[in-house]
């Protein structure tokens, strides 16, 4: 069922509750990366320009005790949003009560306010995270319509997404959420073929459901990163001290049988005797890893194999780095795969958030991809074929 989008609803003169994802990294009270704030601006501007009144809110980090509140206020985020928007953003340091209600009542058409970190409601019984019925109802009572633009929390049923949507007459997806539904949902449900999925990261267990969901849908599934060694061991190869989930070896065998030649594994690895940035290392065939070595990246031959597998692809989904990309000596595989995807012509290329998104941005490839997801966990669950509560609760067209 198609969901209502921001352009499907009337916002003029209305109090628009907007769930954004302002869970930004902070150090000593300063924002170190404002990408998520900037990403929310198109939806906010649209509502303001249409004469709506924006009541923006988000979570920031985990808050379990009163002490956790220190450094978790959204006040610095509101200040940065005001700079980005070039207009005043009134901030209310409360999640409910008279001060918040008065600020909402005073808001005029074309104005924006923000209220405090929704997770402050978790101190007394996880009211936000457990979708407390009264809290969702209360927040819904503050507005006329609800816009959910926080894909990063869409895989969780919280009071600030599902709770509000269930207690308000009309809800819609913001522009960011719309992009996620279009690209990640489209890649899984109706991709332009050939569809190639590239999966990396440390653990097979994190990606089992993704692989199982993609086997009947993808034309090729490339596996790299730490998870590759569980598959290599399942093939009977010696992997030395490489990362391996012993309890997933039988499952890896089953997945390889199901996938057949769709599954593409690395043929070489960059191996070292210790997990350290300056460790001595060498590139060896996957069959030649020594007992005292561990694989920390894919090798040049694997990068070439993966690039060849990607040739002609029309849809590419990438989730998870190929090695320990934070260490320069073990980042070449991730860089190589990043370049191979970035240089594809006429393909829809999607990064499913998390470490692969960080890698692409840090390596300067962000502009070369069709879409970089803003939600690691949410995009992973979407790729697994799961129904995301935050998306499901948005009004149908």
N, C-alpha and C positions, 0 to 999 in steps of 0.2 A: 504494500500500500504506500503510495507516494505521500510524503510529509509536507506540511505547510512550510513555506520558506518566508523569509522576512518580507520579500516583495509581494507576498500574497495577503498580508494583513494591513489594516489601516492603523496608523500610529499617531496621526495628527491629534493633538489635544489630549492624548492618552498618557497615563503613567505606565511606562514600559519597564518591567523588571527584566534586567539582562544579566544572565549568568555568564561571566567571562572566565577565562583561565589566566589569572594573574599570579599563578604560583611560580614566581620568578626567583632566580638565585640571588641571594643577598649576602653581603659580608660587612660586618661592622655597621649595620643599618643602611648600607648603600646598595643599590641595585647593580649587579655586575653584568646582567644581560637583559635588555628590555624587549627582546624579540616578541614575547607574548603580548606585551602591552601594545606594541606597534601593530601586531596582527589583528587586534580587536577593534582598531580604529575605524575601518570601513563600515562595520555594522553600527557602531556608535554614531558616526557622522550621518549615516543614512537616516536614523531615527531623529536626530537633532534637526537635520535639514528639512525633514517632513513635518516638523512642528511637534514632535513627541517629547516627552520628559523622561530622561534615562535615569533609572535607579540601578547602578551597576554594583555587582558584588562577586566575591570570589573566595576561595580558600587560599591559605599560604602555609605550606609545611604541615607538620603534624602537631597537634596541640592536645596534650593529655592532662597537664596540670597547670595551675596558676603560673608557675615559674616558666612554663613553656611559652607564655604570652610574650615574654621579653624578646624583642627582635622579630616578632611575627605579626606586628600591626601592618595594616595595609595603607597607613598614612603616607609613607614614602612613595608607594605605588600611585596613590591618588595625585600626589604632587608631580610625579613624572608624567602621568596621563594628562594633566593640565598643560604641561610643557609641550607634549606631543600634539595635543588638540589645539593648542593656542587659545584656550578659554578656561575659565574658572571651573574647577571640579570641587564642589562642596563635599567635605569628608565628615562623616558622623562616626565617632568612636564607640559605636554600640551595635549590637545585632538585633535588638528589640527594645521596646519601651517608648516613653513619651518623647524623648529627644529625637529619636528616629522618625516617629510618626509626625511630629511637627515639621521636620525638615522635608518629608515627603509632601505634606500638605502645602508647604510654602513654595514648592518647586513650580516654575513657570514653563510654558512651552519653549522648547529649544534649549532648556537647561539640563545639566547633569549633576548628579550627586553619587557618592559611593558610601556604602556602609562597611563596617568592620569585618574582618576575617570570619567567614562562616564556621570555621573549625573552633572558634572560641566557644561555640555551643557544645563542643565535645567534652568539655571538662566535667560536666555533670551528666554522665550517662551516655555519651556519644550521640547526642540528639541529632546532629547534622549527619554524621556517617551512617547512622542506623535508620535514617529516614523517619525520624519522630513525626507522628501524624499531626500533632498540635503545632509543631514548628513549621512544617510545610504549609499548613493551613494559615498560620499567622503571616508568614512571608507573602503568600499568595494574596492575602487581604490588603497588602500595601499597594498593589498595582492593578491595572486593567487588563494588560496582556503580558505574556511571558515570552522572552526570546532566549533560547539556549544556544550560546555560541562557544561552549566549553567542551570540545570533543575529548580533551584530556581526562575528563571525569565521566564520560558517557558510559563507560563499562561498569559504573557503580550506581546503585540506587540510593541517592542521598536526598535529604530534605530540600536542598537548594536546586535540584533538578527534577527528579521524579515527584518529590513531595509538592513542589509548587505547581508543576504541570497537571497533577491530578486534582488540584483545588482551584483551578482558574479556567475560565470559559474558553480562552483561545491561547494557543502557544505555537511558536514557529522556530525554525532553525535559523540562526544567524548566518552570515556569509561564510565564515570559517567552517562552521558545522556543515553547511551546504556543500562546500568543496570536499570535505572528508567523505560525506555520503556519496558524492558523485564519483570521486576517484577511487577510494578504497573499496566502497561497495560495488562500483562498476567493474573493478578489476577482478573481483571474486564472482560476481553474478553474471556479467555480460561483457567479458573482455574482447578486445579486438585481438585476433590471433596472428601469429603465435604468442602465447603467454609464457613468459619465463619468470620463475620465482628464484630469488637468491636468498638463502637463509644462512646466517652465521650466528655469532655469539657463543657463549660458553657451553650451554647445556641443551642436550637433545630434549630433556623433559620440558623445557620452556616452549619447544616448537613442535612437539608430537602432534597436537591437534591441528596445527597449521599444515604440517606435511600431509596428514591424513585427509584434511579437507581439500588440499590442492592436488593430490594425486589424480583424481578423476578430471580435474579442471585445467591443470597446467600442461603445457607441452613439454617443458623441461623444468626440473627442480635442481638448482645448484646448491650444494652444501659446502660451507667452509667454516672457519672459526674453530673454537675449541670443540664444538659438537662433532666435528668431522672424525675425531679419533675414536669415538664410540662406534661409528659406522665402520671405520677401518679395522678395528679390533673384531667387529662382528664378521668381517670378511676373512678373519684368520691371520691378520698381519700383526707383527710386533710393533707396539707403539711406544716402547720405552717408558718414560715417566710422564708421558703426555696425559692431559686431562681426559678422564674417562668415567662414564657412569656405568659401573659394572652391572647395576640392576636394570639397565636399559639395553643391554647387548642383544638379548633375544628379540626385543621389540624392534631394534634397528634392523635385525635380520628380516623380520616380517615386513617392515616398511620397504626394504630393498626388493623383496620378492613382489610386493604389491606394485611398486613403481616401475620395476624392470629397467629398461634403458632410458626412462624419463629422468632417473636420478643420476646426477653427475657429481662425482667426488674428486677431490684434488689428487694429483699424481706426484706432487712433491711438496716438501715443507721446509721451512727455515727452523732448524733445530739448535737448541742450546742446552748446556748442562745445568744452568740455573735460571730462575725467573728474575732477571735483572736487566735494566736498560742497557748496561755496558757489557753484558755477558758475551763471551766469544760464541760465534754462531757459524753455521754452515748450511748450505742448501743440499738436501738429500732426497732421493726418491722415497715415497712413503713406505716402501718395503725395506728401506735401509736405515731406519731410525735405530740408533744404538740403545742398549739397555739403560745407560745413564743419561740419555738425552730426552728432551721434551720438545714437541713441535709448538712454535709460538706464532707462526704465520704460514700462509700458503706460499709456495715458491713461484718463480717466474714462469715455469712451464704450466703450472695450474692456472695462473693469471691469463696466460695465452689461451689455454683450453676454455676457460670461462668466457673470454672475449669472443672466441669463435662460436661458442654455444649461443651467445647473445645476438650474433649476426642475424639480421632479418626479423628480430623480435618486434612486435607491434605494441605489446604491453609488458612492462617489466615492474615487478614488485621486489624491493630489496629490504630485508630486515635483519640486521646484525652484522657486525664487522667480520673481516676475514682472519684477523689475528689480534695481537695485543697492540692496537693502533696507537695507544697513548705513548708507546716507546718507539722512537724513530726507526730503530733497527728492525722492528716487527710491524711496520705500518705499510710496507710496500704493496702487500697483497690487497689491502683495503683501498689504497690509492689507485692501484691498477684497475680494480673492479669499478671503482667510482668513475675513473676516466672512460672505461669501456662503455658504461651505461650513459654517461654524459655525452659521449660522441655519437650515440645512435641517432639515425635520422628517421623522422616520421614515426617515432615511438612515443607512447605515453609512459613516462617513467615516474615511479612512485617510491618514495622512501617511507617505510612504516615507523617513523619516529625513533625514539630511544638513541642508542649508541651510534647507529648508522646515520641518523640525522645529524648528530653532533659531529661525526667524522666528515660528512659532506660539507657542513657549514665551516668547520675548522680548516678544511683543506681547500676552501674557496670554490666549491662546486655548486653551491646552493642555487644559483641562477640557471644552472644547466638542467635542472630536473623539472618535470611538469608539476609535481606536487611533493612537498615534504610534510608529512603528517605532524600535527602538534601533540599527538598522544601516543606514547609508546605502548602502554598496556592496552589502551582502547583499540589501537590499530591492530595489535596482535590478536585480540579477541574477535575483531571484525574479520580478520583473515582466517580465523578458525571457523567462521560461519556462524558465530554466536549472535543472538539478538542482544543488542546493547540497550539496557534500560533507559539511559538518557536520550537515546534516539527514539526508541519505541514509544516513550511517553509524550512525544511531540504530537500535536494535533494532526490528523490525516486531512488531506485536501478534500 
